[in-house]
Amino acid sequence: MFPLVPGLRMQALCYATASLGAAALYGCSGSSDGAPVTASPDAGAVSTALTGVNLPSGARLDEAFATATADEISAFDKGDQLFDNVFFPADGLGPVYVDVGCGQCHQNGLRGAGLDRRMIAVMADGFTTAADQSLFPYGFEERPLMTAGATIPVLPPDAGALPSGETVKVTIRNPPPIIGRGYMEAVEDSEIQRVEAEQAARTDGIHGHINWVAYASQTVANPAYGTLTPGQMVIGRFGLKARVPTLDDFASDALQNDMGITSPMRPVEIANPNGLLDDEKPGIDTTLDHINTLATYMRLTAIPTRALPAGNGAQLFEQAQCSVCHAPTLHTRSDYPIAELADIDAPIYTDMLVHDFGTVQADGMADGTATSTEFRTAPLIGLRFQFTFLNDGSAHSVQDAIAAHAGEAAGAAQAFANLSASDQATLLTWVEAL
Protein backbone atom coordinates (compact mmCIF):
# COMPACT_ATOMS: atom_id res chain seq x y z
CA MET A 1 0.00 0.00 0.00
CA PHE A 2 1.27 3.46 -0.82
CA PRO A 3 0.21 7.11 -0.54
CA LEU A 4 -1.72 8.56 -3.44
CA VAL A 5 0.26 10.76 -5.79
CA PRO A 6 -1.18 13.11 -8.45
CA GLY A 7 -0.68 10.65 -11.32
CA LEU A 8 -2.75 8.03 -9.50
CA ARG A 9 -5.67 10.15 -8.40
CA MET A 10 -7.92 9.27 -11.35
CA GLN A 11 -7.16 5.59 -10.95
CA ALA A 12 -7.98 5.84 -7.25
CA LEU A 13 -11.22 7.60 -8.14
CA CYS A 14 -12.06 4.73 -10.46
CA TYR A 15 -11.63 2.27 -7.63
CA ALA A 16 -13.51 4.40 -5.15
CA THR A 17 -16.47 4.82 -7.48
CA ALA A 18 -16.54 1.26 -8.80
CA SER A 19 -18.29 0.16 -5.63
CA LEU A 20 -20.93 2.78 -6.29
CA GLY A 21 -21.65 1.52 -9.79
CA ALA A 22 -20.31 4.80 -11.18
CA ALA A 23 -17.09 3.69 -12.83
CA ALA A 24 -18.39 4.51 -16.30
CA LEU A 25 -19.04 8.08 -15.23
CA TYR A 26 -15.32 8.61 -14.74
CA GLY A 27 -14.16 6.57 -17.72
CA CYS A 28 -12.73 3.80 -15.55
CA SER A 29 -11.77 0.76 -17.55
CA GLY A 30 -9.78 -1.42 -15.18
CA SER A 31 -7.14 -1.72 -12.50
CA SER A 32 -3.70 -0.21 -12.30
CA ASP A 33 -2.29 -3.19 -14.18
CA GLY A 34 -5.14 -3.91 -16.57
CA ALA A 35 -7.02 -6.42 -14.40
CA PRO A 36 -10.75 -5.72 -14.47
CA VAL A 37 -12.53 -4.12 -11.56
CA THR A 38 -16.16 -5.04 -11.92
CA ALA A 39 -19.25 -3.95 -10.02
CA SER A 40 -22.28 -6.17 -9.61
CA PRO A 41 -25.34 -5.25 -11.70
CA ASP A 42 -27.17 -3.87 -8.68
CA ALA A 43 -24.24 -2.10 -7.03
CA GLY A 44 -25.59 1.27 -8.14
CA ALA A 45 -28.90 0.59 -6.44
CA VAL A 46 -27.12 -0.42 -3.26
CA SER A 47 -25.24 2.86 -3.19
CA THR A 48 -28.27 5.14 -3.41
CA ALA A 49 -28.45 5.35 0.40
CA LEU A 50 -27.08 8.60 1.79
CA THR A 51 -23.88 8.58 3.77
CA GLY A 52 -25.78 9.79 6.80
CA VAL A 53 -23.26 12.50 7.63
CA ASN A 54 -23.97 16.18 8.00
CA LEU A 55 -20.77 18.22 8.31
CA PRO A 56 -20.13 21.88 7.59
CA SER A 57 -18.01 22.35 4.49
CA GLY A 58 -14.33 21.76 5.24
CA ALA A 59 -15.01 20.44 8.74
CA ARG A 60 -13.53 17.23 10.10
CA LEU A 61 -14.29 15.12 13.13
CA ASP A 62 -11.42 12.69 13.37
CA GLU A 63 -9.15 14.71 15.63
CA ALA A 64 -6.72 13.49 18.28
CA PHE A 65 -7.18 14.34 21.96
CA ALA A 66 -6.43 17.97 22.77
CA THR A 67 -3.95 16.75 25.41
CA ALA A 68 -2.19 14.27 23.09
CA THR A 69 1.60 14.23 23.26
CA ALA A 70 3.80 15.00 20.26
CA ASP A 71 4.45 11.28 19.79
CA GLU A 72 0.72 10.55 19.92
CA ILE A 73 -0.02 13.28 17.39
CA SER A 74 2.62 11.84 15.08
CA ALA A 75 1.14 8.33 15.43
CA PHE A 76 -2.38 9.69 14.91
CA ASP A 77 -1.41 11.55 11.74
CA LYS A 78 0.34 8.49 10.34
CA GLY A 79 -2.71 6.34 11.01
CA ASP A 80 -5.07 8.98 9.64
CA GLN A 81 -3.19 9.03 6.33
CA LEU A 82 -3.08 5.26 6.15
CA PHE A 83 -6.79 5.03 6.96
CA ASP A 84 -7.65 7.18 3.94
CA ASN A 85 -5.33 5.44 1.48
CA VAL A 86 -6.68 3.27 -1.32
CA PHE A 87 -5.64 -0.31 -2.07
CA PHE A 88 -4.78 -1.53 -5.56
CA PRO A 89 -4.50 -5.10 -6.88
CA ALA A 90 -0.71 -4.89 -6.54
CA ASP A 91 -1.26 -4.26 -2.81
CA GLY A 92 -3.34 -7.43 -2.49
CA LEU A 93 -6.83 -6.05 -3.13
CA GLY A 94 -9.43 -8.76 -3.72
CA PRO A 95 -9.92 -11.16 -5.41
CA VAL A 96 -13.52 -10.33 -4.33
CA TYR A 97 -14.15 -7.34 -2.11
CA VAL A 98 -16.55 -4.67 -0.88
CA ASP A 99 -14.50 -1.48 -1.16
CA VAL A 100 -10.97 -0.20 -1.67
CA GLY A 101 -10.09 1.47 1.62
CA CYS A 102 -11.12 2.15 5.21
CA GLY A 103 -12.07 5.75 4.47
CA GLN A 104 -14.65 4.72 1.89
CA CYS A 105 -16.94 3.40 4.64
CA HIS A 106 -15.75 5.52 7.59
CA GLN A 107 -15.22 8.95 6.07
CA ASN A 108 -14.16 11.68 8.48
CA GLY A 109 -14.52 9.26 11.38
CA LEU A 110 -18.23 8.83 10.71
CA ARG A 111 -19.93 7.07 7.79
CA GLY A 112 -18.81 7.14 4.20
CA ALA A 113 -20.70 6.18 1.06
CA GLY A 114 -19.76 2.52 1.33
CA LEU A 115 -22.34 -0.03 2.47
CA ASP A 116 -22.15 -3.56 3.79
CA ARG A 117 -24.84 -5.98 2.69
CA ARG A 118 -25.45 -9.29 4.47
CA MET A 119 -27.46 -12.24 3.21
CA ILE A 120 -28.82 -15.36 4.87
CA ALA A 121 -31.60 -17.92 4.53
CA VAL A 122 -34.49 -17.33 6.94
CA MET A 123 -37.73 -19.06 7.78
CA ALA A 124 -41.18 -17.90 6.70
CA ASP A 125 -41.35 -15.37 9.57
CA GLY A 126 -38.57 -13.41 7.87
CA PHE A 127 -36.12 -13.31 10.75
CA THR A 128 -35.53 -16.80 12.17
CA THR A 129 -32.30 -18.27 10.83
CA ALA A 130 -32.90 -21.34 8.65
CA ALA A 131 -31.08 -24.53 9.58
CA ASP A 132 -29.65 -25.07 6.09
CA GLN A 133 -27.24 -22.36 4.96
CA SER A 134 -25.60 -24.34 2.16
CA LEU A 135 -26.47 -21.64 -0.37
CA PHE A 136 -23.73 -19.48 1.16
CA PRO A 137 -20.43 -21.37 0.77
CA TYR A 138 -18.54 -18.06 0.48
CA GLY A 139 -19.96 -16.46 3.59
CA PHE A 140 -22.82 -14.14 4.39
CA GLU A 141 -21.29 -10.84 3.24
CA GLU A 142 -21.97 -9.62 -0.28
CA ARG A 143 -18.72 -8.89 -2.14
CA PRO A 144 -19.77 -7.42 -5.47
CA LEU A 145 -16.37 -6.21 -6.72
CA MET A 146 -13.63 -8.29 -8.32
CA THR A 147 -10.02 -8.11 -9.40
CA ALA A 148 -6.88 -10.31 -9.45
CA GLY A 149 -8.42 -12.85 -11.81
CA ALA A 150 -11.82 -13.18 -10.16
CA THR A 151 -14.76 -13.33 -12.58
CA ILE A 152 -17.65 -14.24 -10.26
CA PRO A 153 -18.75 -11.91 -7.45
CA VAL A 154 -20.31 -13.03 -4.18
CA LEU A 155 -23.96 -12.02 -4.48
CA PRO A 156 -27.26 -13.18 -2.94
CA PRO A 157 -28.21 -16.57 -4.38
CA ASP A 158 -31.47 -17.56 -6.03
CA ALA A 159 -33.97 -18.32 -3.28
CA GLY A 160 -35.72 -20.82 -5.54
CA ALA A 161 -33.47 -23.57 -4.22
CA LEU A 162 -34.83 -23.13 -0.70
CA PRO A 163 -37.67 -25.18 0.84
CA SER A 164 -41.16 -23.72 0.62
CA GLY A 165 -41.60 -20.73 2.94
CA GLU A 166 -37.89 -20.03 3.35
CA THR A 167 -36.27 -17.08 1.64
CA VAL A 168 -32.98 -15.21 1.27
CA LYS A 169 -32.95 -12.17 3.52
CA VAL A 170 -30.65 -9.32 2.44
CA THR A 171 -29.97 -6.53 4.91
CA ILE A 172 -27.84 -3.40 4.97
CA ARG A 173 -25.39 -2.73 7.78
CA ASN A 174 -24.40 0.90 7.87
CA PRO A 175 -20.70 1.30 8.66
CA PRO A 176 -20.36 2.51 12.26
CA PRO A 177 -18.51 5.72 13.08
CA ILE A 178 -15.02 5.16 14.50
CA ILE A 179 -14.67 8.37 16.55
CA GLY A 180 -14.26 7.76 20.27
CA ARG A 181 -13.77 4.00 19.90
CA GLY A 182 -10.64 4.03 22.05
CA TYR A 183 -12.88 4.89 25.00
CA MET A 184 -14.93 1.76 24.31
CA GLU A 185 -11.88 -0.48 24.06
CA ALA A 186 -10.58 0.92 27.35
CA VAL A 187 -13.70 0.03 29.39
CA GLU A 188 -13.02 -2.54 32.10
CA ASP A 189 -14.39 -6.03 31.46
CA SER A 190 -15.68 -6.02 35.03
CA GLU A 191 -17.60 -2.81 34.34
CA ILE A 192 -19.48 -4.40 31.44
CA GLN A 193 -20.16 -7.47 33.57
CA ARG A 194 -21.48 -5.22 36.36
CA VAL A 195 -23.99 -3.58 34.03
CA GLU A 196 -25.06 -6.96 32.68
CA ALA A 197 -25.73 -8.21 36.22
CA GLU A 198 -27.67 -5.07 37.13
CA GLN A 199 -29.90 -5.43 34.09
CA ALA A 200 -30.48 -9.13 34.79
CA ALA A 201 -32.11 -8.07 38.06
CA ARG A 202 -34.51 -5.62 36.41
CA THR A 203 -38.24 -6.37 36.25
CA ASP A 204 -39.06 -4.31 33.14
CA GLY A 205 -37.71 -6.75 30.54
CA ILE A 206 -34.48 -4.86 29.80
CA HIS A 207 -31.92 -7.64 30.04
CA GLY A 208 -28.92 -6.91 27.84
CA HIS A 209 -26.10 -9.41 27.77
CA ILE A 210 -22.45 -9.59 26.81
CA ASN A 211 -21.72 -10.99 23.37
CA TRP A 212 -19.04 -13.55 24.16
CA VAL A 213 -17.11 -14.25 20.98
CA ALA A 214 -14.27 -16.55 20.01
CA TYR A 215 -11.19 -14.51 19.11
CA ALA A 216 -10.88 -14.97 15.36
CA SER A 217 -7.40 -13.59 14.65
CA GLN A 218 -4.14 -15.52 14.86
CA THR A 219 -2.23 -12.99 16.95
CA VAL A 220 -2.39 -9.36 18.09
CA ALA A 221 -0.82 -6.28 16.54
CA ASN A 222 0.34 -4.65 19.78
CA PRO A 223 0.72 -6.79 22.94
CA ALA A 224 0.59 -3.65 25.10
CA TYR A 225 -3.19 -3.73 24.65
CA GLY A 226 -3.43 -7.37 25.70
CA THR A 227 -2.55 -10.77 24.31
CA LEU A 228 -5.26 -13.03 22.93
CA THR A 229 -5.07 -16.49 21.40
CA PRO A 230 -7.18 -17.97 18.58
CA GLY A 231 -10.49 -19.27 19.87
CA GLN A 232 -10.22 -17.57 23.27
CA MET A 233 -13.66 -16.43 24.50
CA VAL A 234 -13.66 -12.67 25.02
CA ILE A 235 -16.14 -9.81 25.35
CA GLY A 236 -17.19 -8.42 21.98
CA ARG A 237 -17.27 -4.63 21.76
CA PHE A 238 -17.24 -3.45 18.15
CA GLY A 239 -19.53 -3.90 15.18
CA LEU A 240 -23.30 -3.64 15.19
CA LYS A 241 -23.57 -6.92 17.09
CA ALA A 242 -20.40 -6.49 19.17
CA ARG A 243 -18.69 -9.38 17.42
CA VAL A 244 -15.17 -7.90 17.51
CA PRO A 245 -13.26 -7.51 20.81
CA THR A 246 -10.39 -5.09 20.03
CA LEU A 247 -9.54 -2.31 17.62
CA ASP A 248 -6.62 -4.11 16.00
CA ASP A 249 -8.94 -7.09 15.45
CA PHE A 250 -11.50 -4.65 14.02
CA ALA A 251 -8.89 -3.34 11.56
CA SER A 252 -7.61 -6.77 10.51
CA ASP A 253 -11.17 -8.11 10.14
CA ALA A 254 -12.19 -5.21 7.89
CA LEU A 255 -9.06 -5.51 5.76
CA GLN A 256 -9.63 -9.22 5.22
CA ASN A 257 -13.41 -9.30 4.81
CA ASP A 258 -14.09 -5.98 3.07
CA MET A 259 -10.93 -5.52 0.99
CA GLY A 260 -9.42 -8.99 0.72
CA ILE A 261 -6.22 -7.75 2.38
CA THR A 262 -4.53 -10.48 4.43
CA SER A 263 -2.28 -9.89 7.43
CA PRO A 264 -0.48 -11.98 10.06
CA MET A 265 -3.65 -11.60 12.13
CA ARG A 266 -5.90 -12.79 9.29
CA PRO A 267 -3.58 -14.61 6.84
CA VAL A 268 -6.13 -16.51 4.73
CA GLU A 269 -7.80 -15.18 1.59
CA ILE A 270 -11.58 -15.04 1.73
CA ALA A 271 -13.27 -17.96 -0.05
CA ASN A 272 -14.56 -16.98 -3.49
CA PRO A 273 -16.50 -18.64 -6.34
CA ASN A 274 -13.39 -18.87 -8.55
CA GLY A 275 -11.49 -20.77 -5.86
CA LEU A 276 -8.58 -18.32 -5.97
CA LEU A 277 -6.20 -18.81 -3.07
CA ASP A 278 -4.13 -15.66 -3.56
CA ASP A 279 -4.18 -12.30 -5.29
CA GLU A 280 -1.75 -10.14 -7.25
CA LYS A 281 0.50 -9.74 -4.22
CA PRO A 282 1.70 -13.25 -3.35
CA GLY A 283 1.47 -14.30 0.27
CA ILE A 284 0.38 -12.08 3.14
CA ASP A 285 -0.53 -8.60 1.95
CA THR A 286 0.26 -6.32 4.88
CA THR A 287 2.04 -6.20 8.23
CA LEU A 288 1.29 -6.08 11.94
CA ASP A 289 2.74 -2.56 11.96
CA HIS A 290 0.11 -1.53 9.39
CA ILE A 291 -2.66 -2.99 11.58
CA ASN A 292 -1.25 -1.32 14.70
CA THR A 293 -1.02 2.04 12.91
CA LEU A 294 -4.70 1.88 11.94
CA ALA A 295 -5.72 0.77 15.44
CA THR A 296 -3.65 3.52 17.06
CA TYR A 297 -5.40 6.13 14.92
CA MET A 298 -8.80 4.86 16.08
CA ARG A 299 -7.67 4.67 19.70
CA LEU A 300 -6.46 8.29 19.66
CA THR A 301 -9.53 9.73 17.93
CA ALA A 302 -11.35 11.94 20.41
CA ILE A 303 -15.05 12.28 21.10
CA PRO A 304 -16.04 15.66 19.58
CA THR A 305 -16.60 18.34 22.20
CA ARG A 306 -20.24 18.37 23.21
CA ALA A 307 -22.18 21.54 23.91
CA LEU A 308 -25.27 20.15 25.61
CA PRO A 309 -28.15 22.61 25.93
CA ALA A 310 -29.30 23.96 29.28
CA GLY A 311 -32.43 22.52 30.82
CA ASN A 312 -33.57 19.14 32.02
CA GLY A 313 -32.65 17.06 28.97
CA ALA A 314 -30.39 14.74 30.98
CA GLN A 315 -33.14 14.15 33.54
CA LEU A 316 -35.67 13.36 30.80
CA PHE A 317 -33.14 11.00 29.21
CA GLU A 318 -33.13 9.06 32.47
CA GLN A 319 -36.88 9.36 33.03
CA ALA A 320 -37.61 7.82 29.62
CA GLN A 321 -35.28 4.90 30.47
CA CYS A 322 -32.89 5.82 27.63
CA SER A 323 -29.99 5.77 30.09
CA VAL A 324 -30.55 2.10 31.02
CA CYS A 325 -29.03 0.92 27.72
CA HIS A 326 -27.34 4.15 26.63
CA ALA A 327 -25.36 4.33 29.87
CA PRO A 328 -23.86 7.84 30.00
CA THR A 329 -20.49 6.61 31.29
CA LEU A 330 -18.56 3.40 31.89
CA HIS A 331 -15.28 3.27 33.79
CA THR A 332 -12.05 2.39 32.00
CA ARG A 333 -9.02 0.29 32.90
CA SER A 334 -6.37 1.97 35.02
CA ASP A 335 -3.67 0.22 32.95
CA TYR A 336 -4.93 1.19 29.49
CA PRO A 337 -1.81 2.23 27.52
CA ILE A 338 -3.22 5.60 26.43
CA ALA A 339 -3.07 7.82 29.51
CA GLU A 340 -5.96 10.08 28.44
CA LEU A 341 -8.30 7.07 28.47
CA ALA A 342 -7.05 5.25 31.58
CA ASP A 343 -9.10 5.23 34.83
CA ILE A 344 -11.80 7.65 33.64
CA ASP A 345 -15.56 7.64 33.29
CA ALA A 346 -15.83 7.31 29.52
CA PRO A 347 -18.82 9.33 28.18
CA ILE A 348 -19.85 6.78 25.54
CA TYR A 349 -23.62 6.42 26.10
CA THR A 350 -23.71 2.66 25.64
CA ASP A 351 -23.79 -0.30 28.00
CA MET A 352 -21.72 -2.34 25.50
CA LEU A 353 -24.37 -5.07 25.72
CA VAL A 354 -26.55 -6.64 23.03
CA HIS A 355 -30.32 -6.38 23.38
CA ASP A 356 -33.35 -7.87 21.67
CA PHE A 357 -34.40 -5.03 19.38
CA GLY A 358 -37.47 -6.74 17.96
CA THR A 359 -38.21 -8.38 14.63
CA VAL A 360 -38.38 -5.32 12.35
CA GLN A 361 -34.63 -4.69 12.50
CA ALA A 362 -33.77 -8.40 12.74
CA ASP A 363 -31.26 -9.57 10.13
CA GLY A 364 -31.51 -13.34 10.55
CA MET A 365 -27.87 -13.51 11.56
CA ALA A 366 -26.17 -14.72 14.71
CA ASP A 367 -22.78 -13.28 15.71
CA GLY A 368 -21.22 -14.96 18.72
CA THR A 369 -23.97 -15.12 21.34
CA ALA A 370 -25.99 -12.34 19.65
CA THR A 371 -29.08 -13.63 17.85
CA SER A 372 -31.01 -12.46 14.78
CA THR A 373 -32.93 -9.83 16.74
CA GLU A 374 -30.08 -8.69 18.98
CA PHE A 375 -27.81 -5.70 18.45
CA ARG A 376 -25.31 -3.87 20.63
CA THR A 377 -26.52 -0.59 22.09
CA ALA A 378 -25.25 2.08 19.71
CA PRO A 379 -22.90 4.59 21.38
CA LEU A 380 -24.37 8.08 21.17
CA ILE A 381 -21.27 9.82 19.87
CA GLY A 382 -21.40 12.52 17.19
CA LEU A 383 -25.16 12.29 16.70
CA ARG A 384 -25.37 15.96 15.77
CA PHE A 385 -23.34 15.22 12.63
CA GLN A 386 -25.58 12.39 11.40
CA PHE A 387 -28.93 12.34 9.65
CA THR A 388 -29.50 8.60 9.32
CA PHE A 389 -29.79 6.28 12.28
CA LEU A 390 -30.28 2.63 13.27
CA ASN A 391 -28.33 -0.33 11.94
CA ASP A 392 -29.54 0.07 8.37
CA GLY A 393 -29.87 3.86 8.26
CA SER A 394 -33.66 3.57 7.89
CA ALA A 395 -34.41 6.26 10.47
CA HIS A 396 -33.85 9.81 9.26
CA SER A 397 -34.19 11.57 12.60
CA VAL A 398 -33.54 10.79 16.25
CA GLN A 399 -37.30 10.86 16.81
CA ASP A 400 -37.83 8.24 14.09
CA ALA A 401 -35.09 6.10 15.64
CA ILE A 402 -36.74 6.26 19.07
CA ALA A 403 -40.12 5.30 17.58
CA ALA A 404 -38.48 2.27 15.93
CA HIS A 405 -37.18 0.93 19.25
CA ALA A 406 -38.93 -2.38 19.91
CA GLY A 407 -38.25 -5.57 21.80
CA GLU A 408 -36.55 -4.73 25.09
CA ALA A 409 -36.59 -1.04 24.17
CA ALA A 410 -40.35 -0.85 23.56
CA GLY A 411 -40.91 0.49 27.07
CA ALA A 412 -38.46 3.32 26.53
CA ALA A 413 -40.12 4.22 23.22
CA GLN A 414 -43.48 4.31 24.98
CA ALA A 415 -42.04 6.36 27.84
CA PHE A 416 -40.86 8.93 25.29
CA ALA A 417 -44.29 8.93 23.61
CA ASN A 418 -45.91 9.57 27.00
CA LEU A 419 -43.89 12.76 27.55
CA SER A 420 -45.50 16.10 26.84
CA ALA A 421 -44.73 17.69 23.49
CA SER A 422 -42.52 20.23 25.26
CA ASP A 423 -40.56 17.56 27.11
CA GLN A 424 -40.17 15.51 23.93
CA ALA A 425 -38.70 18.54 22.17
CA THR A 426 -36.33 19.19 25.08
CA LEU A 427 -35.15 15.58 25.13
CA LEU A 428 -34.66 15.45 21.36
CA THR A 429 -32.66 18.68 21.37
CA TRP A 430 -30.45 17.31 24.14
CA VAL A 431 -29.85 13.91 22.46
CA GLU A 432 -29.19 15.53 19.09
CA ALA A 433 -26.37 17.54 20.71
CA LEU A 434 -24.43 14.43 21.79
PERAHU-V529812 format. One record per helix or strand of 3 or more residues. SS is the DSSP state (A for helix, B for strand). FROM is the first residue (numbers start at 1). TO is the last residue. If there is no record, write none. Layout:
ss/from/to
SS/FROM/TO
SS/FROM/TO
This chain:
ss/from/to
A/6/18
A/23/26
A/43/46
A/70/84
A/89/91
A/102/105
A/107/109
B/115/122
A/159/161
B/167/174
A/181/186
A/189/200
B/212/214
A/223/225
B/233/235
A/247/259
A/288/300
A/313/319
A/322/325
B/330/332
A/339/341
B/354/356
B/374/376
A/383/385
A/398/403
A/407/418
A/421/431
